[in-house]
């Protein structure tokens, strides 16, 4: 059984929207999610065929302002490429 809560939300940026024109959609995912699990979730939830998945792990970064030191948390995102001619209706118009 695949947990559908591994996908947190779609990423809505200028770059992600331009990728959607080519059938590539970007999702913020849980750090434990694998590409095969995300593929199964997307195919079952949206009734589309996923051709390819790419994983990007952004590491946490140390940021400092004067004496104050903080950590920007890391995240994992997955870019899903759909079969030609299919699209998701998740981006704002």
N, C-alpha and C positions, 0 to 999 in steps of 0.2 A: 504494500500500500504506500503510495507516494503522498507526502504531506504537502498540501497546496499552500501552506503558510511559509514555505521556503522562499517564495517570491514576495518581496515586500511591496514594491511599487514600480511602475515604469518611470524611467528617467526622461524628463521633459526639458531638453536643452536645444539650442539652435542646431548643434551638431547631430543630436539624436533625431530631430525632425527631418533634417536633410537625409539622414540614413534611412528613414522610413519611406522615402520616395523610392529607394532601391530595394525595399523589402527587408530592411534590417531594423530590428527593434531592440532597445536597450532596457534591461530590467535591473534594479537593485535587488540583490538576493542575500539570503542568510549566508554566513561564512561557511556553513557546513554543507551547502547545496552543491551537488555535482551537476555537470552539464547534461548528463543523461536524465537525471531526475527533473530538471527544469524543462527539458525537451518534452517529456511525458506530460508534465503539467500544462504547458502551453498548448500542446496538441489536444488534450482532453477538454480544457476550459474554453478554448476559442475555436475548436473544430477546424484547424489548419494543419498543413504538413510542414514540419520544420526540416530544413535541408542541412543546416550547419549551426553550431553554437561555438562562440568564442568566449573565453573567460578572462577577466581582467581583475587581478588582485591589487588594490591600491593599499600600500602599507601606511601605517600611522606615521605622522610627522610631528616632530617637536617644534613648537612655535614659541617665540619669546618676544616680549615687549618690555624692555627695561629689565627689572629684576624678576618679573613674573614669567614663569615658565609653564607652558601648558602643552597638552598633547591633542592634536587633531586626530580623531579616530580613523582607523582604516576601514575599508569597505570592499565588497566584492560585487562586481557587476557582470552580467552575461549578455552578450549581443547575440540575438537569435535571427537567423536568416530564413525567411519563408520561401516556399515554392513560388516560382514565377507566376504572377497573376493574382496571388492571394495577399490580403492585407488585414491588419488589425484595426479596430475602431477605438483606440485608446488615447490618441493624441487630440488635443484641442484644435479646432479649426481656426 
